Amino acid sequence: IMTRTEDVNVYLNERARIANRNNADIFVSIHQNALEDDTVTNGIETWYNPEKDTVSKILAENIQENVISATDAEDLGTKESTGLIVITKTEMASCLIETGFLSSTKERQKLVSDIYQDKIVEGICNGIKAYFEEIDSLENKDTSDLSSNIV
């Protein structure tokens, strides 16, 4: 579900409500960074809320790893935050990815490129796929561990 498909403002609380109302399995918020008076800082970082659940970290790590692999961008890593609305108010595994710095002259040129945007999308999709594979693997492991303990 896209919370918006046009250049209109959808407030952050409403984005979380949309995901919660639709019982989404995951929530991925896609953003671009910017720094005032800084035209050189660049890179991709993905945020998750460590107080919410343990699977949001897995989602963030998989997306970060796969977007870096697809784009070859500067890896700023995964970061923790308890103050970002969209990863705090959502009820499912969630993360917020900053796909680059619009304030960076070099990175802005890439971010407006359809080819680079496609690489970001590919990385996010691959990260989501890897997340679900890892979660399925963990659930199967937990189940098999339980069944092996039954006498």
DSSP file with accessible surface (Angstrom, degrees, kcal/mol):
  #  RESIDUE AA STRUCTURE BP1 BP2  ACC     N-H-->O    O-->H-N    N-H-->O    O-->H-N    TCO  KAPPA ALPHA  PHI   PSI    X-CA   Y-CA   Z-CA
    1    1 A I              0   0  148      0, 0.0     2,-0.5     0, 0.0     3,-0.0   0.000 360.0 360.0 360.0 126.9    0.0    0.0    0.0
    2    2 A M        -     0   0  140      1,-0.1     3,-0.1     3,-0.0     0, 0.0  -0.820 360.0-153.0 -90.1 131.0    1.4    3.4   -1.0
    3    3 A T  S    S+     0   0   40     -2,-0.5     2,-0.3     1,-0.3    -1,-0.1   0.714  84.7   7.6 -76.9 -18.6    0.5    6.1    1.5
    4    4 A R        +     0   0   96      1,-0.1    -1,-0.3    -3,-0.0     3,-0.1  -0.951  49.3 179.4-158.6 144.4    0.8    8.6   -1.3
    5    5 A T  S    S+     0   0  118     -2,-0.3     2,-0.3    -3,-0.1    -1,-0.1   0.363  74.8  53.4-121.5  -1.9    1.3    8.4   -5.1
    6    6 A E  S    S-     0   0  138      2,-0.1     2,-2.4     0, 0.0     0, 0.0  -0.835 100.4 -90.0-127.6 167.7    1.2   12.1   -5.8
    7    7 A D  S    S+     0   0  153     -2,-0.3     2,-0.3    -3,-0.1    -3,-0.0  -0.441  82.5 121.8 -80.7  68.7    3.2   15.1   -4.5
    8    8 A V        -     0   0   75     -2,-2.4     2,-0.4     2,-0.0    -2,-0.1  -0.952  68.1-102.6-127.6 152.1    0.7   15.8   -1.7
    9    9 A N        -     0   0  105     -2,-0.3     2,-0.5    -5,-0.0    -2,-0.0  -0.596  32.0-178.6 -80.0 126.7    1.4   16.0    2.0
   10   10 A V        -     0   0   22     -2,-0.4     5,-0.1    -6,-0.0    -7,-0.0  -0.987  33.6-121.5-119.2 114.9    0.2   13.0    4.1
   11   11 A Y     >  -     0   0  170     -2,-0.5     4,-2.1     1,-0.1     3,-0.3  -0.179  18.0-117.1 -59.4 150.0    1.0   13.6    7.7
   12   12 A L  H  > S+     0   0   69      1,-0.2     4,-2.0     2,-0.2     5,-0.2   0.882 114.4  52.3 -58.2 -42.5    3.3   11.2    9.4
   13   13 A N  H  > S+     0   0   65      1,-0.2     4,-2.3     2,-0.2    -1,-0.2   0.890 109.1  51.4 -61.1 -37.7    0.7   10.1   12.0
   14   14 A E  H  > S+     0   0   54     -3,-0.3     4,-2.7     2,-0.2    -1,-0.2   0.880 105.5  55.2 -67.5 -37.0   -1.7    9.4    9.1
   15   15 A R  H  X S+     0   0   27     -4,-2.1     4,-1.9     1,-0.2    -1,-0.2   0.933 110.2  46.0 -60.7 -43.9    0.9    7.3    7.3
   16   16 A A  H  X S+     0   0    2     -4,-2.0     4,-2.7     1,-0.2    75,-0.3   0.919 111.4  52.2 -64.6 -42.4    1.2    5.1   10.4
   17   17 A R  H  X S+     0   0  125     -4,-2.3     4,-3.1     1,-0.2     5,-0.2   0.898 106.8  53.5 -61.2 -40.6   -2.6    4.9   10.7
   18   18 A I  H  X S+     0   0   25     -4,-2.7     4,-1.6     2,-0.2    -1,-0.2   0.938 111.6  45.2 -59.6 -46.6   -2.9    3.8    7.1
   19   19 A A  H  <>S+     0   0    7     -4,-1.9     5,-2.1     1,-0.2    -2,-0.2   0.933 116.1  45.8 -63.5 -45.2   -0.5    0.9    7.7
   20   20 A N  H ><5S+     0   0   26     -4,-2.7     3,-1.5     1,-0.2    -2,-0.2   0.920 110.5  52.9 -65.2 -43.6   -2.1   -0.1   11.0
   21   21 A R  H 3<5S+     0   0  149     -4,-3.1    -1,-0.2     1,-0.3    -2,-0.2   0.822 112.5  45.9 -61.5 -31.7   -5.6    0.1    9.6
   22   22 A N  T 3<5S-     0   0   83     -4,-1.6    -1,-0.3    -5,-0.2    -2,-0.2   0.316 107.5-124.7 -96.5   8.1   -4.6   -2.2    6.7
   23   23 A N  T < 5 -     0   0  131     -3,-1.5    -3,-0.2    -4,-0.2    -2,-0.1   0.894  38.3-166.2  50.1  46.7   -2.8   -4.7    8.9
   24   24 A A      < -     0   0   31     -5,-2.1    -1,-0.1     1,-0.1     3,-0.1  -0.259  23.2-139.5 -61.3 148.3    0.4   -4.3    6.9
   25   25 A D  S    S+     0   0  127      1,-0.2    68,-0.7    67,-0.1     2,-0.3   0.833  84.1   2.8 -76.1 -37.3    3.1   -7.0    7.5
   26   26 A I  E     -a   93   0A  31     66,-0.2     2,-0.4     2,-0.0    -1,-0.2  -0.952  62.8-144.1-142.5 164.7    5.9   -4.3    7.3
   27   27 A F  E     -a   94   0A  17     66,-1.9    68,-1.9    -2,-0.3     2,-0.5  -0.989  14.6-176.9-134.5 121.7    6.2   -0.6    6.9
   28   28 A V  E     -a   95   0A  35     -2,-0.4     2,-0.5    66,-0.2    68,-0.2  -0.980   8.4-162.0-121.5 117.8    9.1    1.0    5.0
   29   29 A S  E     -a   96   0A   7     66,-2.5    68,-2.9    -2,-0.5     2,-0.5  -0.890   8.6-153.8-102.2 125.1    9.3    4.8    4.9
   30   30 A I  E     +a   97   0A  92     -2,-0.5     2,-0.3    66,-0.2    68,-0.2  -0.887  24.9 157.3-108.3 124.7   11.5    6.2    2.1
   31   31 A H  E     -a   98   0A  45     66,-2.9    68,-3.1    -2,-0.5     2,-0.4  -0.851  35.0-129.8-135.8 169.4   13.1    9.6    2.6
   32   32 A Q  E     -     0   0A  94     -2,-0.3    69,-0.2    66,-0.2     2,-0.1  -0.977  26.3-136.2-122.4 141.1   16.0   11.8    1.4
   33   33 A N  E     -a  101   0A  28     67,-3.5    69,-3.1    -2,-0.4    70,-0.5  -0.401  19.4-175.3 -86.1 167.7   18.3   13.5    3.8
   34   34 A A        -     0   0   63     67,-0.2     2,-0.4    68,-0.2     5,-0.1  -0.947  11.1-159.8-162.8 144.6   19.7   17.1    3.8
   35   35 A L    >   -     0   0   71      3,-0.4     3,-1.2    -2,-0.3     2,-0.2  -0.999  27.5-118.1-127.3 132.9   22.1   19.1    5.8
   36   36 A E  T 3  S+     0   0  174     -2,-0.4     3,-0.1     1,-0.3    -2,-0.0  -0.462  95.7   1.8 -69.3 135.9   22.2   22.9    5.8
   37   37 A D  T 3  S+     0   0  156     -2,-0.2     2,-0.4     1,-0.1    -1,-0.3   0.797 106.8 108.7  59.0  31.0   25.4   24.4    4.5
   38   38 A D    <   +     0   0   38     -3,-1.2    -3,-0.4     1,-0.1    -1,-0.1  -0.911  32.3 166.4-139.0 110.6   26.9   21.0    3.7
   39   39 A T  S    S+     0   0   82     -2,-0.4    66,-1.6    65,-0.1    67,-0.5   0.305  73.6  51.3-106.3   8.7   27.3   19.9    0.1
   40   40 A V  S    S+     0   0  104     64,-0.2    64,-0.1    65,-0.1    -1,-0.1   0.692  72.7 103.4-118.5 -28.7   29.6   16.9    0.6
   41   41 A T        +     0   0   51     62,-0.1     2,-0.3    -6,-0.1    63,-0.1  -0.385  49.6 161.0 -60.9 132.7   28.1   14.6    3.3
   42   42 A N        +     0   0   56     58,-0.1     2,-0.2    -2,-0.1    58,-0.1  -0.934   6.6  91.8-147.0 168.1   26.5   11.6    1.5
   43   43 A G        -     0   0    0     -2,-0.3     2,-0.4    56,-0.1    32,-0.2  -0.597  57.7 -83.6 130.0 171.7   25.4    8.1    2.1
   44   44 A I  E     +b   75   0A   0     30,-2.6    32,-2.6    -2,-0.2    33,-0.5  -0.916  36.1 176.0-116.2 138.0   22.5    5.9    3.0
   45   45 A E  E     - C   0  98A  17     53,-1.6    53,-3.2    -2,-0.4     2,-0.4  -0.983  15.5-151.4-140.2 149.4   21.2    5.1    6.5
   46   46 A T  E     -bC  78  97A   0     31,-1.7    33,-2.5    -2,-0.3     2,-0.3  -0.991  12.4-153.9-128.1 129.0   18.3    3.1    7.7
   47   47 A W  E     +bC  79  96A  57     49,-3.4    49,-2.1    -2,-0.4     2,-0.3  -0.753  15.0 172.5-104.4 145.9   16.5    3.7   11.1
   48   48 A Y  E     -b   80   0A  11     31,-2.1    33,-2.1    -2,-0.3    47,-0.1  -0.957  35.5-112.6-144.6 161.8   14.5    1.4   13.3
   49   49 A N    >>  -     0   0    7     45,-0.4     3,-1.1    -2,-0.3     4,-0.9  -0.860  20.7-166.4 -99.8 110.5   13.0    1.6   16.8
   50   50 A P  T 34 S+     0   0   49      0, 0.0    -1,-0.1     0, 0.0    32,-0.1   0.707  86.1  56.9 -70.8 -17.9   14.8   -0.7   19.2
   51   51 A E  T 34 S+     0   0  157     30,-0.2     3,-0.1     1,-0.1    31,-0.1   0.629  99.3  60.8 -85.9 -14.3   12.1   -0.4   21.9
   52   52 A K  T <4 S-     0   0   53     -3,-1.1     2,-0.3     1,-0.3    -1,-0.1   0.942 116.0 -40.8 -81.7 -53.2    9.3   -1.6   19.6
   53   53 A D     <  -     0   0   44     -4,-0.9     4,-0.3     1,-0.1    -1,-0.3  -0.956  45.0-111.0-163.7 175.4   10.3   -5.1   18.6
   54   54 A T  S  > S+     0   0  118     -2,-0.3     4,-0.9     1,-0.1     3,-0.3   0.703 106.5  63.6 -92.7 -21.1   13.2   -7.2   17.5
   55   55 A V  H  > S+     0   0   40      1,-0.2     4,-2.5     2,-0.2     5,-0.2   0.751  88.0  68.4 -80.2 -20.1   12.2   -7.8   13.9
   56   56 A S  H  > S+     0   0    0      1,-0.2     4,-2.8     2,-0.2    -1,-0.2   0.894  98.9  52.6 -63.3 -36.3   12.4   -4.1   12.9
   57   57 A K  H  > S+     0   0   90     -3,-0.3     4,-2.8    -4,-0.3    -1,-0.2   0.919 108.5  49.9 -63.5 -42.0   16.2   -4.3   13.3
   58   58 A I  H  X S+     0   0   22     -4,-0.9     4,-2.3     2,-0.2    -2,-0.2   0.925 111.7  48.8 -62.9 -42.0   16.2   -7.3   11.0
   59   59 A L  H  X S+     0   0    0     -4,-2.5     4,-2.5     2,-0.2     5,-0.2   0.955 113.0  47.0 -61.3 -49.0   14.1   -5.4    8.4
   60   60 A A  H  X S+     0   0    0     -4,-2.8     4,-2.8    34,-0.2     5,-0.2   0.915 112.5  49.4 -61.1 -44.3   16.4   -2.3    8.6
   61   61 A E  H  X S+     0   0   72     -4,-2.8     4,-2.5     1,-0.2    -1,-0.2   0.911 112.0  47.8 -64.0 -42.5   19.6   -4.4    8.4
   62   62 A N  H  X S+     0   0   14     -4,-2.3     4,-2.1    -5,-0.2    -2,-0.2   0.913 114.8  45.2 -66.5 -41.3   18.4   -6.3    5.3
   63   63 A I  H  X S+     0   0    0     -4,-2.5     4,-2.7    -5,-0.2     5,-0.3   0.949 114.0  49.1 -67.2 -46.2   17.2   -3.2    3.5
   64   64 A Q  H  X S+     0   0    6     -4,-2.8     4,-2.4    -5,-0.2     5,-0.3   0.949 112.8  47.4 -57.3 -50.0   20.4   -1.3    4.3
   65   65 A E  H  X S+     0   0  130     -4,-2.5     4,-2.1    -5,-0.2    -1,-0.2   0.916 115.3  44.6 -59.8 -43.9   22.6   -4.1    3.2
   66   66 A N  H  X S+     0   0   32     -4,-2.1     4,-2.1    -5,-0.2    -1,-0.2   0.858 112.4  50.0 -75.4 -33.8   20.7   -4.7   -0.1
   67   67 A V  H  X S+     0   0    0     -4,-2.7     4,-2.2    56,-0.3     6,-0.3   0.921 111.9  49.0 -70.3 -39.6   20.4   -1.0   -1.0
   68   68 A I  H  X S+     0   0   25     -4,-2.4     4,-2.8    -5,-0.3     5,-0.3   0.935 112.0  49.5 -62.7 -43.4   24.1   -0.5   -0.4
   69   69 A S  H  < S+     0   0   96     -4,-2.1    -1,-0.2    -5,-0.3    -2,-0.2   0.908 114.3  44.8 -61.8 -40.8   24.9   -3.5   -2.6
   70   70 A A  H  < S+     0   0   22     -4,-2.1    -1,-0.2     1,-0.2    -2,-0.2   0.825 126.7  28.0 -74.1 -31.7   22.6   -2.3   -5.4
   71   71 A T  H  < S-     0   0   11     -4,-2.2    -2,-0.2    -5,-0.1    -3,-0.2   0.647  86.8-137.8-105.4 -21.9   23.8    1.4   -5.4
   72   72 A D     <  +     0   0  146     -4,-2.8    -3,-0.1    -5,-0.3    -4,-0.1   0.782  51.8 155.4  62.0  28.1   27.4    1.1   -4.1
   73   73 A A        -     0   0   10     -6,-0.3     2,-0.2    -5,-0.3    -1,-0.2  -0.269  56.4 -75.3 -78.1 168.9   26.6    4.2   -2.0
   74   74 A E        -     0   0  113     -3,-0.1   -30,-2.6     1,-0.1     2,-0.9  -0.479  49.5-131.3 -63.7 128.8   28.4    5.2    1.2
   75   75 A D  E     +b   44   0A  85     -2,-0.2   -30,-0.1   -32,-0.2    -1,-0.1  -0.767  32.2 171.7 -92.2 105.7   27.1    2.9    4.0
   76   76 A L  E     -     0   0A  50    -32,-2.6   -31,-0.2    -2,-0.9    -1,-0.2   0.422  42.0-139.0 -91.7  -0.7   26.1    5.0    7.0
   77   77 A G  E     -     0   0A  21    -33,-0.5   -31,-1.7   -13,-0.1     2,-0.3  -0.091  29.1 -46.4  82.9-176.2   24.7    1.9    8.6
   78   78 A T  E     -b   46   0A  48    -33,-0.2     2,-0.3    -3,-0.1   -31,-0.2  -0.758  56.7-164.5 -94.7 147.6   21.5    1.2   10.6
   79   79 A K  E     -b   47   0A  73    -33,-2.5   -31,-2.1    -2,-0.3     2,-0.4  -0.938  14.2-125.3-134.4 153.1   20.6    3.5   13.4
   80   80 A E  E     +b   48   0A 118     -2,-0.3     2,-0.3   -33,-0.2   -31,-0.2  -0.791  30.3 164.6-100.6 141.8   18.3    3.5   16.3
   81   81 A S        -     0   0   25    -33,-2.1   -30,-0.2    -2,-0.4    -2,-0.0  -0.963  25.9-176.0-153.4 138.3   15.6    6.0   17.1
   82   82 A T  S    S+     0   0   69     -2,-0.3   -33,-0.1   -33,-0.1    -1,-0.1   0.310  84.4  64.5-108.1   5.6   12.6    6.1   19.4
   83   83 A G        +     0   0   62      5,-0.0     2,-0.7     4,-0.0    -1,-0.1   0.463  67.9 103.2-110.4  -2.9   11.5    9.6   18.2
   84   84 A L    >>  -     0   0   56      1,-0.2     3,-1.2   -36,-0.1     4,-0.9  -0.744  62.4-147.3 -86.7 118.4   10.6    9.0   14.5
   85   85 A I  H >> S+     0   0   57     -2,-0.7     4,-3.2     1,-0.3     3,-1.1   0.875  91.0  53.9 -53.0 -48.0    6.8    8.8   14.3
   86   86 A V  H 34 S+     0   0    3      1,-0.3    -1,-0.3     2,-0.2     4,-0.2   0.734 114.7  40.3 -69.5 -19.4    6.5    6.4   11.4
   87   87 A I  H <4 S+     0   0    0     -3,-1.2    -1,-0.3     2,-0.1   -38,-0.3   0.461 121.1  44.0-104.0  -0.7    8.6    3.7   13.1
   88   88 A T  H << S+     0   0   56     -3,-1.1    -2,-0.2    -4,-0.9    -3,-0.2   0.767 114.7  43.6-105.1 -39.6    7.1    4.3   16.5
   89   89 A K  S  < S+     0   0  117     -4,-3.2     2,-0.2    -5,-0.2    -3,-0.2   0.583  92.2  95.0 -87.4 -11.7    3.4    4.6   15.8
   90   90 A T        -     0   0    3     -5,-0.4     4,-0.1    -4,-0.2   -73,-0.1  -0.581  65.2-148.2 -80.5 147.8    3.3    1.6   13.4
   91   91 A E  S    S+     0   0  150    -75,-0.3     2,-0.2    -2,-0.2    -1,-0.1   0.480  74.9  62.0 -94.4  -3.9    2.2   -1.7   14.9
   92   92 A M  S    S-     0   0   18      1,-0.1   -66,-0.2   -39,-0.0   -67,-0.1  -0.610 106.1 -63.5-114.2 174.1    4.3   -3.9   12.5
   93   93 A A  E     +a   26   0A   6    -68,-0.7   -66,-1.9    -2,-0.2     2,-0.3  -0.354  69.7 173.2 -55.1 134.8    8.0   -4.3   11.8
   94   94 A S  E     +a   27   0A   0    -68,-0.2   -45,-0.4    -7,-0.1     2,-0.3  -0.990  21.7 175.1-150.5 154.9    9.1   -0.9   10.4
   95   95 A C  E     -a   28   0A   0    -68,-1.9   -66,-2.5    -2,-0.3     2,-0.5  -0.971  21.8-137.3-152.9 163.8   12.1    1.1    9.3
   96   96 A L  E     -aC  29  47A   9    -49,-2.1   -49,-3.4    -2,-0.3     2,-0.5  -0.995  19.1-158.2-126.4 121.0   12.8    4.5    7.7
   97   97 A I  E     -aC  30  46A   0    -68,-2.9   -66,-2.9    -2,-0.5     2,-0.7  -0.888   9.2-155.8-105.2 129.6   15.5    4.6    5.0
   98   98 A E  E     -aC  31  45A  29    -53,-3.2   -53,-1.6    -2,-0.5   -66,-0.2  -0.926  11.7-164.7 -97.4 107.4   17.3    7.9    4.1
   99   99 A T  E     -     0   0A   2    -68,-3.1     2,-0.3    -2,-0.7   -67,-0.2   0.449  56.2 -48.3 -81.4   0.6   18.3    7.1    0.5
  100  100 A G  E     -     0   0A   0    -69,-0.2   -67,-3.5   -55,-0.1     2,-0.6  -0.870  65.1 -71.1 153.5 177.2   20.9    9.9    0.3
  101  101 A F  E >   -a   33   0A  10     -2,-0.3     3,-1.2   -69,-0.2     7,-0.2  -0.883  22.8-167.7-107.0 112.5   21.6   13.6    0.8
  102  102 A L  T 3  S+     0   0   70    -69,-3.1   -68,-0.2    -2,-0.6    -1,-0.1   0.761  91.4  63.7 -65.5 -22.5   19.8   16.1   -1.5
  103  103 A S  T 3  S+     0   0   20    -70,-0.5     2,-0.6    -3,-0.1    -1,-0.2   0.674  83.4  91.1 -76.4 -15.2   22.2   18.7    0.0
  104  104 A S  S <> S-     0   0    2     -3,-1.2     4,-3.0     1,-0.2     5,-0.3  -0.710  70.7-149.5 -82.5 121.5   25.2   16.8   -1.5
  105  105 A T  H  > S+     0   0   63    -66,-1.6     4,-1.3    -2,-0.6    -1,-0.2   0.935  96.9  42.0 -55.6 -47.8   25.9   18.1   -5.0
  106  106 A K  H  > S+     0   0  149    -67,-0.5     4,-1.1     1,-0.2    -1,-0.2   0.928 117.9  44.4 -67.6 -46.2   27.3   14.8   -6.1
  107  107 A E  H  > S+     0   0    2      1,-0.2     4,-2.8     2,-0.2     3,-0.2   0.873 106.2  60.2 -71.9 -35.0   24.6   12.6   -4.5
  108  108 A R  H  X S+     0   0  103     -4,-3.0     4,-1.6    -7,-0.2    -1,-0.2   0.911 101.1  55.9 -58.6 -39.2   21.7   14.9   -5.6
  109  109 A Q  H  < S+     0   0  136     -4,-1.3     4,-0.3    -5,-0.3    -1,-0.2   0.891 111.7  43.4 -60.4 -38.1   22.7   14.2   -9.2
  110  110 A K  H >< S+     0   0   67     -4,-1.1     3,-1.6    -3,-0.2     6,-0.3   0.914 108.8  57.3 -71.9 -43.1   22.4   10.5   -8.6
  111  111 A L  H 3< S+     0   0   10     -4,-2.8    -2,-0.2     1,-0.3    -1,-0.2   0.772 105.6  50.1 -63.0 -26.5   19.1   10.8   -6.6
  112  112 A V  T 3< S+     0   0   98     -4,-1.6     2,-0.4    -5,-0.2    -1,-0.3   0.524  90.0 102.1 -89.1  -2.5   17.3   12.5   -9.5
  113  113 A S    <>  -     0   0   43     -3,-1.6     4,-2.6    -4,-0.3     5,-0.2  -0.650  67.5-145.6 -84.1 130.4   18.5    9.9  -12.0
  114  114 A D  H  > S+     0   0  117     -2,-0.4     4,-2.4     1,-0.2     5,-0.2   0.889 101.5  54.4 -59.2 -39.0   15.8    7.2  -13.0
  115  115 A I  H  > S+     0   0  120      2,-0.2     4,-1.6     1,-0.2    -1,-0.2   0.934 110.7  44.0 -63.6 -44.6   18.6    4.6  -13.2
  116  116 A Y  H  > S+     0   0   12     -6,-0.3     4,-2.2     2,-0.2    -2,-0.2   0.911 111.7  53.5 -68.2 -40.0   19.8    5.3   -9.7
  117  117 A Q  H  X S+     0   0   82     -4,-2.6     4,-2.6    -7,-0.3    -1,-0.2   0.908 106.7  53.0 -60.1 -39.8   16.3    5.4   -8.3
  118  118 A D  H  X S+     0   0  109     -4,-2.4     4,-2.7     1,-0.2    -1,-0.2   0.875 107.0  52.3 -62.4 -37.1   15.7    2.0   -9.9
  119  119 A K  H  X S+     0   0   90     -4,-1.6     4,-2.4     2,-0.2    -1,-0.2   0.900 109.3  49.3 -65.3 -40.2   18.8    0.7   -8.1
  120  120 A I  H  X S+     0   0   11     -4,-2.2     4,-2.7     2,-0.2    -2,-0.2   0.944 112.3  47.8 -62.1 -47.4   17.4    2.0   -4.8
  121  121 A V  H  X S+     0   0   82     -4,-2.6     4,-3.0     1,-0.2     5,-0.2   0.924 110.7  51.6 -60.4 -44.0   14.1    0.3   -5.5
  122  122 A E  H  X S+     0   0  107     -4,-2.7     4,-2.7     1,-0.2    -1,-0.2   0.924 111.3  47.9 -58.1 -45.0   15.8   -2.9   -6.4
  123  123 A G  H  X S+     0   0    0     -4,-2.4     4,-2.4     2,-0.2   -56,-0.3   0.914 111.9  48.5 -64.2 -41.9   17.8   -2.8   -3.1
  124  124 A I  H  X S+     0   0   12     -4,-2.7     4,-2.5     2,-0.2    -2,-0.2   0.946 113.4  47.5 -63.8 -46.7   14.7   -2.1   -1.0
  125  125 A C  H  X S+     0   0   68     -4,-3.0     4,-2.6     1,-0.2    -2,-0.2   0.926 113.4  47.5 -60.4 -44.6   12.8   -4.9   -2.7
  126  126 A N  H  X S+     0   0   66     -4,-2.7     4,-2.6    -5,-0.2    -1,-0.2   0.870 111.3  52.1 -64.7 -36.1   15.7   -7.4   -2.3
  127  127 A G  H  X S+     0   0    0     -4,-2.4     4,-2.3    -5,-0.2    -2,-0.2   0.896 109.6  48.6 -66.1 -40.0   16.0   -6.3    1.3
  128  128 A I  H  X S+     0   0   43     -4,-2.5     4,-2.5     2,-0.2     5,-0.2   0.935 112.3  48.9 -65.1 -44.5   12.3   -6.9    2.0
  129  129 A K  H  X S+     0   0  126     -4,-2.6     4,-2.3     1,-0.2    -2,-0.2   0.937 112.0  48.5 -60.0 -46.0   12.6  -10.3    0.3
  130  130 A A  H  X S+     0   0   21     -4,-2.6     4,-2.5     1,-0.2    -1,-0.2   0.885 109.2  54.6 -63.0 -36.9   15.7  -11.2    2.4
  131  131 A Y  H  X S+     0   0   13     -4,-2.3     4,-2.9     2,-0.2     5,-0.2   0.954 109.5  45.5 -60.1 -51.1   13.8  -10.0    5.6
  132  132 A F  H  X S+     0   0   70     -4,-2.5     4,-2.7     1,-0.2    -2,-0.2   0.887 112.5  51.6 -64.3 -36.3   10.9  -12.3    4.9
  133  133 A E  H  X S+     0   0  109     -4,-2.3     4,-2.3    -5,-0.2    -1,-0.2   0.918 112.4  46.2 -63.9 -41.9   13.3  -15.2    4.2
  134  134 A E  H  X S+     0   0   74     -4,-2.5     4,-2.6     2,-0.2    -2,-0.2   0.921 113.3  48.5 -67.4 -42.4   15.1  -14.6    7.4
  135  135 A I  H  X S+     0   0   17     -4,-2.9     4,-2.7     2,-0.2     5,-0.2   0.929 112.1  49.3 -63.5 -44.8   11.9  -14.3    9.5
  136  136 A D  H  X S+     0   0   82     -4,-2.7     4,-2.6    -5,-0.2    -1,-0.2   0.916 111.4  50.1 -59.7 -42.3   10.6  -17.5    7.9
  137  137 A S  H  X S+     0   0   73     -4,-2.3     4,-2.4     2,-0.2    -2,-0.2   0.912 111.5  47.8 -62.9 -42.9   13.9  -19.2    8.7
  138  138 A L  H  X S+     0   0   65     -4,-2.6     4,-2.7     2,-0.2    -2,-0.2   0.907 112.4  49.0 -65.7 -40.8   13.8  -18.0   12.3
  139  139 A E  H  X S+     0   0  106     -4,-2.7     4,-2.3     2,-0.2    -2,-0.2   0.913 112.9  47.3 -65.6 -41.3   10.1  -19.1   12.7
  140  140 A N  H  X S+     0   0  110     -4,-2.6     4,-2.7     2,-0.2    -2,-0.2   0.890 112.5  50.0 -65.8 -39.3   10.9  -22.6   11.3
  141  141 A K  H  X S+     0   0  120     -4,-2.4     4,-2.7     2,-0.2     5,-0.2   0.934 110.7  49.2 -63.8 -45.8   14.0  -22.9   13.5
  142  142 A D  H  X S+     0   0   92     -4,-2.7     4,-2.1     1,-0.2    -2,-0.2   0.922 113.1  47.6 -60.0 -42.0   11.9  -21.9   16.6
  143  143 A T  H  X S+     0   0   89     -4,-2.3     4,-2.5     2,-0.2    -2,-0.2   0.935 113.2  46.6 -65.7 -45.6    9.2  -24.5   15.6
  144  144 A S  H  X S+     0   0   58     -4,-2.7     4,-1.9     1,-0.2    -1,-0.2   0.880 110.9  53.1 -67.2 -34.9   11.8  -27.3   15.0
  145  145 A D  H  X S+     0   0   69     -4,-2.7     4,-0.7    -5,-0.2    -1,-0.2   0.907 110.6  47.9 -64.1 -40.3   13.5  -26.5   18.2
  146  146 A L  H >< S+     0   0  119     -4,-2.1     3,-0.9    -5,-0.2     4,-0.4   0.939 111.9  48.4 -64.6 -45.5   10.2  -26.8   20.1
  147  147 A S  H >< S+     0   0   71     -4,-2.5     3,-1.0     1,-0.3    -1,-0.2   0.836 106.4  56.8 -68.0 -28.9    9.3  -30.0   18.5
  148  148 A S  H 3< S+     0   0   87     -4,-1.9    -1,-0.3     1,-0.2    -2,-0.2   0.717 103.9  55.1 -75.3 -16.5   12.7  -31.6   19.2
  149  149 A N  T << S+     0   0  121     -3,-0.9     2,-0.4    -4,-0.7    -1,-0.2   0.500  84.1 101.8 -91.1  -5.6   12.2  -30.9   22.9
  150  150 A I    <         0   0  129     -3,-1.0    -3,-0.0    -4,-0.4    -4,-0.0  -0.668 360.0 360.0 -82.5 129.3    8.9  -32.7   23.0
  151  151 A V              0   0  187     -2,-0.4    -2,-0.1     0, 0.0    -3,-0.0  -0.839 360.0 360.0-107.0 360.0    9.2  -36.2   24.6
